[in-house]
Amino acid sequence: MSIIGQSVWVGEVLVGWAPIDTADTSPVQLGPLDTARAAGLPAEKGVRFGQGRALLHRLLGELKPDLVPHLDATTCPHCGGPHGPVSVTDHPAVVSVSYADGLVVAAVAATSKVAALGLDAERDPVTARIPREATERVPDLVKLIGGPPASALRRWTQIEAVLKADGRGLRVPPEQVRLEAEAAQIESDPASYHLANIAGPAGYLISLAWR
Ligand SMILES: CC(C)(COP(=O)(O)OP(=O)(O)OC[C@H]1O[C@@H](n2cnc3c(N)ncnc32)[C@H](O)[C@@H]1OP(=O)(O)O)[C@@H](O)C(=O)NCCC(=O)NCCS
């Protein structure tokens, strides 16, 4: 991995992050579905949504400096609503975004190099020193995905990253994701994913899956 500011290259994938700054409300150009969504979001979610899209713009600019990308939500394949995964509408790139308390994280790659990717971030109760969160969340996660409690949140971010790369998200039961050290597969699915833990800001667990 080579670290450039608040972004890091993981092979052919560029991952970046930014603190969610409620004072920064600089406008971002949104596609039609995103415009409709943003109008319906409560103030705080609207800020993080705009900052997520701004981060994706920045990373796509790093990926291809002459590109002025257009991003928009896709329609949900399940219900047709405007909340499917974000996509680049005018350039062959794959993207993913994730929001954790106070942080937005995004990943981009050219489709000539990466077929699909997914990214997930969670607060790390240990390094963020919020033990109550660990006590409250970890037992439920262990019930759902099994395995040792100490690694449950990391494994949860890996599972969500894989399910976001797959595109079905949590419509696939999370226990169907088989994790190895640096690879993952979904039961009854031939696709195999690479996994990487991203060395991002302290206090967060960030996982990337791609194929
Ligand atoms: C995708 C999913 C795992 C994300 O969960 P989360 O941890 O709460 O959210 P994160 O902050 O990590 O990620 C949010 C981003 O996931 C992306 N996303 C949404 N659905 C997605 C999907 N099916 N596959 C991949 N990415 C998806 C979006 O780009 C979203 O950001 P945006 O709204 O700003 O565009 C979860 O929302 C999910 O499983 N959704 C699909 C489930 C579904 O279909 N529900 C029925 C709706 S009718």
The ligand as an SDF file (V2000), in Angstrom:
LIG
                    3D

 48 50  0  0  0  0  0  0  0  0999 V2000
  -25.7570   -2.0120    1.3670 C   0  0  0  0  0  0  0  0  0  0  0  0
  -25.8940   -2.1000    2.8810 C   0  0  0  0  0  0  0  0  0  0  0  0
  -25.1790   -3.3730    3.3400 C   0  0  0  0  0  0  0  0  0  0  0  0
  -25.2250   -0.8560    3.4640 C   0  0  0  0  0  0  0  0  0  0  0  0
  -25.3950   -0.8580    4.8440 O   0  0  0  0  0  0  0  0  0  0  0  0
  -24.8500    0.2430    5.8740 P   0  0  0  0  0  0  0  0  0  0  0  0
  -23.6880   -0.3330    6.6120 O   0  0  0  0  0  0  0  0  0  0  0  0
  -26.0050    0.6810    6.6600 O   0  0  0  0  0  0  0  0  0  0  0  0
  -24.4200    1.4940    5.0150 O   0  0  0  0  0  0  0  0  0  0  0  0
  -23.0330    2.0670    4.5410 P   0  0  0  0  0  0  0  0  0  0  0  0
  -22.8830    3.4140    5.0860 O   0  0  0  0  0  0  0  0  0  0  0  0
  -21.8890    1.1180    4.7470 O   0  0  0  0  0  0  0  0  0  0  0  0
  -23.2530    2.1230    2.9360 O   0  0  0  0  0  0  0  0  0  0  0  0
  -24.1730    3.0000    2.3640 C   0  0  0  0  0  0  0  0  0  0  0  0
  -24.0130    2.8970    0.8730 C   0  0  0  0  0  0  0  0  0  0  0  0
  -24.2340    1.5720    0.4290 O   0  0  0  0  0  0  0  0  0  0  0  0
  -24.5700    1.6420   -0.9570 C   0  0  0  0  0  0  0  0  0  0  0  0
  -25.5440    0.6060   -1.2150 N   0  0  0  0  0  0  0  0  0  0  0  0
  -26.8740    0.6110   -0.9880 C   0  0  0  0  0  0  0  0  0  0  0  0
  -27.4020   -0.5750   -1.3800 N   0  0  0  0  0  0  0  0  0  0  0  0
  -26.3740   -1.3130   -1.8480 C   0  0  0  0  0  0  0  0  0  0  0  0
  -26.2950   -2.6110   -2.3960 C   0  0  0  0  0  0  0  0  0  0  0  0
  -27.3630   -3.3980   -2.5300 N   0  0  0  0  0  0  0  0  0  0  0  0
  -25.0800   -3.0690   -2.7760 N   0  0  0  0  0  0  0  0  0  0  0  0
  -23.9910   -2.3020   -2.6560 C   0  0  0  0  0  0  0  0  0  0  0  0
  -23.9980   -1.0520   -2.1230 N   0  0  0  0  0  0  0  0  0  0  0  0
  -25.1990   -0.5790   -1.7360 C   0  0  0  0  0  0  0  0  0  0  0  0
  -25.0760    3.0350   -1.2540 C   0  0  0  0  0  0  0  0  0  0  0  0
  -24.2110    3.6510   -2.2010 O   0  0  0  0  0  0  0  0  0  0  0  0
  -25.0420    3.7050    0.1110 C   0  0  0  0  0  0  0  0  0  0  0  0
  -24.6040    5.0340    0.0860 O   0  0  0  0  0  0  0  0  0  0  0  0
  -25.5000    6.2020   -0.5880 P   0  0  0  0  0  0  0  0  0  0  0  0
  -26.8870    5.9840   -0.0620 O   0  0  0  0  0  0  0  0  0  0  0  0
  -24.8770    7.4590   -0.1500 O   0  0  0  0  0  0  0  0  0  0  0  0
  -25.4050    5.9770   -2.0660 O   0  0  0  0  0  0  0  0  0  0  0  0
  -27.3740   -2.1850    3.3150 C   0  0  0  0  0  0  0  0  0  0  0  0
  -27.9740   -0.9220    3.1390 O   0  0  0  0  0  0  0  0  0  0  0  0
  -28.1420   -3.1720    2.4520 C   0  0  0  0  0  0  0  0  0  0  0  0
  -27.9440   -4.3620    2.5790 O   0  0  0  0  0  0  0  0  0  0  0  0
  -29.0090   -2.6840    1.5650 N   0  0  0  0  0  0  0  0  0  0  0  0
  -29.7210   -3.5380    0.6570 C   0  0  0  0  0  0  0  0  0  0  0  0
  -30.8570   -4.2170    1.4100 C   0  0  0  0  0  0  0  0  0  0  0  0
  -32.1360   -4.0060    0.7020 C   0  0  0  0  0  0  0  0  0  0  0  0
  -32.2300   -4.2080   -0.4720 O   0  0  0  0  0  0  0  0  0  0  0  0
  -33.1240   -3.5700    1.4510 N   0  0  0  0  0  0  0  0  0  0  0  0
  -34.4130   -3.3940    0.8900 C   0  0  0  0  0  0  0  0  0  0  0  0
  -34.6320   -1.9790    0.4940 C   0  0  0  0  0  0  0  0  0  0  0  0
  -36.1840   -1.9370   -0.2250 S   0  0  0  0  0  0  0  0  0  0  0  0
  1  2  1  0
  2  3  1  0
  2  4  1  0
  2 36  1  0
  4  5  1  0
  5  6  1  0
  6  7  2  0
  6  8  1  0
  6  9  1  0
  9 10  1  0
 10 11  2  0
 10 12  1  0
 10 13  1  0
 13 14  1  0
 14 15  1  0
 15 16  1  0
 15 30  1  0
 16 17  1  0
 17 18  1  0
 17 28  1  0
 18 19  1  0
 18 27  1  0
 19 20  2  0
 20 21  1  0
 21 22  1  0
 21 27  2  0
 22 23  1  0
 22 24  2  0
 24 25  1  0
 25 26  2  0
 26 27  1  0
 28 29  1  0
 28 30  1  0
 30 31  1  0
 31 32  1  0
 32 33  2  0
 32 34  1  0
 32 35  1  0
 36 37  1  0
 36 38  1  0
 38 39  2  0
 38 40  1  0
 40 41  1  0
 41 42  1  0
 42 43  1  0
 43 44  2  0
 43 45  1  0
 45 46  1  0
 46 47  1  0
 47 48  1  0
M  END
$$$$
